[in-house]
């Protein structure tokens, strides 16, 4: 009997120390938060490693692993949908991602980055709408004020990001509207005043939703529609030459949309990751604006304001154009001591990065000082040229930016591969639409070789006087074929 009482007492004592359902929930929440902390740490370290080309690939991998952890923990712990649905989503998404990664050309990478920004904004806006409907349909829920504000901000920023990114995609893809290229700045009468008015209407709708959400379903739907229109209105007046800045800015918007959605869902990982994307995007945008010697407000408020010149419209009347073939170019390069290679979007179009890298390696083997000048806004997205040169295994220590200008007068040959606006001396002329934009001062080199298909202007639509200077020679033709021909001549010497 005594033993029985002792046994029951011991059992009761042990039972009292076993985890209760509340303890299980607490442990589960602790595990989730620890996983989110690991994800956030991976995001931060990955972002840090992305700041240098040598560690960028590892940084991208770390960030991807962090995102995978966050997704798996969120879907697995919240029991949002069945595991079969999660698996189906993972498979479909992976197939689409792999297809895009394999099929999309490097020349179309800016468009794809723009659309990925847009999909991020659309996802945030969709989740915000779902959360609002969940609150709207549950009469027993009393959402906090900050939750409703976050839902409204997520809807606004997310839809602006989505439609703005689609518009940017159209500009980069060369779409036309009634025969006019979207890459041109397109402004409606009182365009900016109308944009401000739409923004104020969105703010008023958001205030109405937070004031009385139970009667605000129509306001929520109207907010989505107006925000979508506002996204288009925000991007169409920006010229095609400003697209790298726009892509960077939209990337920041997508992060802000994710962050506000995180506040709406009380998801710490989403708040942290969205904040990192938003902050890094706006910092990159500021850096690129500084590289163009323009304010962000100036970019957003108008663009270059010039139409793209039609193909072949560059006038050569009274001007002399000097040409070289591959054999002559090889002879000049072989006799040089210092060569600066300036790549541009034309290199991406011709997929000439590997030929350019081979040329650079060959010149280095001959004892020539070779460096690559990468302008911050060269190409159609931030880091476009860096990605191409990294793909061709160009040594990172050979990459330079506008610091090359300090040595340009000692440069024997400045070889321009498909670049245009970033080497246009017109930027030094007061009154030019690109006045004040920092450029590579290649016209100060002893010899300037421009590898280009024609004399057509660049994306800014401005004639390049560099083509007609006495120290400039044109290498007309496809960049890949021309550079490969020069390499063949150098190997034969």
URRA-V925926 format. One record per residue. N is the residue number from 1. PHI is phi in whole degrees, 0 to 359 (* if undefined). PSI is psi in degrees with one decimal (999 if undefined). Layout:
N,PHI,PSI
N,PHI,PSI
This chain:
1,*,-46.4
2,297,-41.0
3,297,-36.2
4,295,-44.4
5,296,-38.9
6,296,-40.1
7,295,-43.8
8,295,-39.4
9,296,-41.5
10,295,-41.8
11,298,-43.4
12,297,-37.7
13,294,-43.2
14,293,-42.3
15,299,-36.6
16,294,-22.0
17,268,-8.2
18,288,150.6
19,297,130.7
20,273,168.4
21,305,-37.6
22,294,-37.6
23,295,-41.3
24,301,-43.9
25,296,-39.4
26,294,-42.8
27,296,-38.8
28,297,-46.0
29,297,-37.5
30,297,-43.6
31,297,-40.7
32,297,-46.1
33,294,-35.4
34,295,-40.3
35,296,-41.3
36,296,-35.9
37,295,-41.6
38,298,-43.9
39,300,-45.5
40,298,-40.8
41,297,-41.4
42,296,-38.9
43,299,-46.2
44,294,-47.2
45,295,-39.8
46,297,-42.3
47,297,-40.0
48,298,-42.7
49,289,-23.2
50,290,-11.2
51,284,-7.9
52,227,134.5
53,303,-33.6
54,293,-32.4
55,253,4.7
56,297,-40.7
57,295,-42.6
58,296,-40.9
59,298,-39.7
60,295,-38.5
61,293,-43.0
62,299,-44.0
63,296,-39.3
64,295,-40.9
65,296,-41.7
66,300,-41.7
67,292,-37.7
68,298,-44.0
69,300,-46.3
70,298,-41.3
71,293,-47.0
72,298,-44.9
73,295,-42.0
74,295,-49.5
75,291,-35.4
76,284,-35.4
77,274,-34.6
78,278,-13.7
79,51,48.6
80,290,-48.9
81,224,175.2
82,291,155.9
83,295,-29.6
84,295,-39.4
85,295,-40.5
86,298,-46.1
87,298,-42.1
88,297,-42.5
89,297,-41.3
90,297,-42.2
91,293,-47.6
92,297,-45.8
93,297,-40.0
94,294,-40.0
95,296,-45.4
96,298,-44.3
97,297,-43.3
98,295,-39.6
99,299,-45.7
100,295,-41.9
101,297,-35.4
102,277,-41.8
103,272,-30.6
104,288,126.1
105,287,158.3
106,298,-29.7
107,292,-23.8
108,262,5.1
109,299,-40.1
110,301,-41.7
111,298,-41.7
112,293,-40.7
113,299,-41.8
114,299,-43.3
115,291,-34.9
116,296,-38.4
117,301,-44.7
118,297,-41.6
119,296,-36.5
120,298,-43.4
121,295,-41.3
122,295,-39.6
123,298,-44.1
124,297,-44.0
125,295,-37.4
126,293,-43.7
127,296,-39.6
128,298,-41.6
129,295,-41.7
130,297,-40.0
131,293,-38.2
132,295,-43.6
133,297,-38.6
134,298,-42.1
135,290,-39.3
136,295,-36.7
137,273,-8.8
138,254,101.8
139,292,-15.5
140,271,-9.0
141,274,141.6
142,233,84.8
143,296,147.5
144,290,157.6
145,297,-41.3
146,295,-30.5
147,294,-44.8
148,294,-39.6
149,297,-42.8
150,297,-39.0
151,298,-45.8
152,297,-42.8
153,294,-39.9
154,297,-41.1
155,297,-45.8
156,296,-55.1
157,292,-39.6
158,297,-45.1
159,289,-36.6
160,299,-41.9
161,296,-43.2
162,295,-57.0
163,290,-31.9
164,296,-39.6
165,292,-38.2
166,297,-40.6
167,295,-43.3
168,298,-38.8
169,301,-44.6
170,297,-38.8
171,296,-44.7
172,288,-30.6
173,279,-11.6
174,86,22.9
175,296,156.5
176,236,149.1
177,237,110.6
178,54,42.5
179,85,-7.9
180,261,126.0
181,299,135.5
182,294,-18.6
183,294,-20.2
184,287,148.3
185,295,125.9
186,242,119.0
187,237,137.0
188,273,162.8
189,302,132.2
190,56,40.6
191,301,-52.3
192,291,-35.4
193,296,-38.9
194,294,-38.4
195,297,-42.9
196,297,-39.8
197,297,-44.2
198,298,-39.3
199,296,-41.6
200,295,-37.8
201,297,-41.4
202,298,-42.0
203,297,-41.8
204,296,-40.8
205,295,-39.9
206,297,-39.7
207,296,-38.8
208,295,-39.3
209,295,-43.4
210,289,-27.8
211,286,-41.9
212,210,79.5
213,293,-26.4
214,292,-19.1
215,247,15.0
216,251,17.0
217,296,-42.6
218,297,-36.2
219,293,-36.3
220,295,-45.0
221,297,-43.4
222,295,-35.1
223,299,-42.2
224,298,-44.3
225,295,-47.7
226,293,-39.0
227,298,-36.6
228,296,-43.1
229,295,-39.9
230,297,-35.7
231,298,-42.4
232,294,-44.1
233,298,-31.0
234,285,-26.5
235,256,-31.8
236,298,-27.1
237,279,-0.6
238,267,128.9
239,292,156.8
240,300,-30.9
241,292,-17.1
242,267,6.1
243,300,-36.3
244,303,-38.8
245,292,-40.7
246,295,-43.5
247,301,-43.5
248,296,-41.6
249,293,-41.8
250,295,-32.6
251,298,-41.3
252,297,-42.0
253,300,-42.0
254,297,-36.2
255,294,-41.8
256,296,-38.4
257,297,-42.5
258,295,-39.3
259,297,-45.9
260,294,-34.4
261,295,-36.9
262,299,-39.2
263,295,-38.7
264,295,-32.1
265,261,-3.2
266,57,42.5
267,252,108.9
268,296,-39.4
269,296,-41.0
270,294,-37.1
271,296,-45.9
272,293,-49.2
273,295,-40.9
274,296,-39.8
275,297,-41.2
276,296,-44.6
277,295,-45.0
278,297,-44.6
279,292,-46.0
280,295,-36.6
281,295,-42.1
282,287,-32.4
283,295,-44.5
284,297,-39.7
285,299,-42.7
286,296,-41.3
287,298,-42.7
288,290,-36.2
289,296,-40.3
290,297,-37.1
291,294,-24.7
292,261,0.5
293,57,42.5
294,222,154.6
295,275,157.2
296,297,-38.4
297,299,-37.6
298,294,-38.7
299,292,-49.4
300,294,-30.1
301,274,-1.4
302,187,-39.7
303,84,-172.3
304,289,-26.8
305,77,16.1
306,238,151.0
307,276,151.8
308,290,129.4
309,292,140.7
310,294,153.4
311,302,133.3
312,77,7.8
313,275,-8.6
314,296,128.1
315,273,133.0
316,248,11.4
317,299,124.2
318,74,10.3
319,240,149.7
320,254,128.3
321,247,120.6
322,261,138.8
323,235,156.5
324,223,154.2
325,259,-179.7
326,297,-38.0
327,295,-45.5
328,295,-40.7
329,297,-40.0
330,297,-39.5
331,295,-42.5
332,294,-43.9
333,295,-38.6
334,293,-28.4
335,271,-2.4
336,278,158.6
337,252,-27.6
338,223,123.3
339,233,127.8
340,251,125.9
341,256,122.0
342,247,102.6
343,274,156.9
344,214,-167.8
345,299,-30.2
346,300,-31.2
347,294,-38.2
348,293,-42.1
349,300,-43.1
350,276,-6.8
351,53,48.3
352,263,6.9
353,299,-36.8
354,289,-38.6
355,294,-40.1
356,296,-42.3
357,297,-39.9
358,296,-41.0
359,299,-46.7
360,300,-43.9
361,297,-39.3
362,295,-41.4
363,293,-38.7
364,298,-40.9
365,298,-26.3
366,273,7.3
367,85,16.5
368,267,138.1
369,283,111.2
370,242,132.1
371,219,155.1
372,251,127.6
373,261,113.4
374,251,110.8
375,284,142.1
376,302,-27.4
377,246,20.9
378,290,140.5
379,89,-157.9
380,242,5.6
381,204,160.0
382,301,129.4
383,77,13.7
384,302,-48.9
385,290,-35.6
386,299,-40.2
387,296,-44.0
388,295,-45.1
389,291,-34.6
390,294,-38.7
391,300,-33.8
392,271,7.4
393,61,37.7
394,288,128.8
395,304,133.4
396,298,-32.3
397,291,-12.3
398,271,-7.2
399,275,134.1
400,222,166.5
401,245,-141.3
402,293,-4.9
403,298,-18.3
404,297,-22.4
405,301,-28.6
406,292,-18.4
407,245,6.6
408,297,-34.1
409,290,-20.8
410,267,0.0
411,281,129.1
412,282,-43.0
413,222,125.1
414,257,110.3
415,261,112.3
416,263,119.5
417,251,90.5
418,73,9.8
419,270,153.8
420,218,-73.1
421,297,-32.1
422,281,-1.7
423,235,13.5
424,277,114.3
425,298,-12.3
426,298,-18.1
427,295,-19.1
428,273,-7.7
429,271,120.9
430,301,136.6
431,96,-15.8
432,292,149.8
433,291,-13.2
434,245,21.8
435,303,132.6
436,90,-10.7
437,290,122.3
438,299,134.4
439,228,166.8
440,283,124.9
441,278,57.3
442,293,-22.4
443,294,-13.4
444,272,-8.3
445,289,159.3
446,295,-42.1
447,226,135.5
448,244,120.9
449,252,124.4
450,246,110.8
451,268,111.2
452,204,152.9
453,289,-34.8
454,204,-173.8
455,269,9.1
456,301,149.3
457,290,168.9
458,278,-163.5
459,293,-22.1
460,282,-10.9
461,74,26.4
462,246,131.0
463,298,139.0
464,258,109.9
465,289,-12.8
466,302,-33.9
467,296,-19.7
468,249,6.4
469,287,153.5
470,294,-22.8
471,263,11.0
472,254,136.1
473,235,143.3
474,260,135.5
475,249,85.6
476,286,137.6
477,136,179.1
478,297,131.3
479,299,-41.8
480,296,-45.2
481,292,-40.7
482,293,-47.6
483,295,-38.7
484,297,-37.3
485,294,-39.3
486,295,-41.7
487,300,-43.7
488,298,-39.5
489,293,-42.1
490,295,-37.5
491,292,-26.8
492,278,-13.0
493,278,999
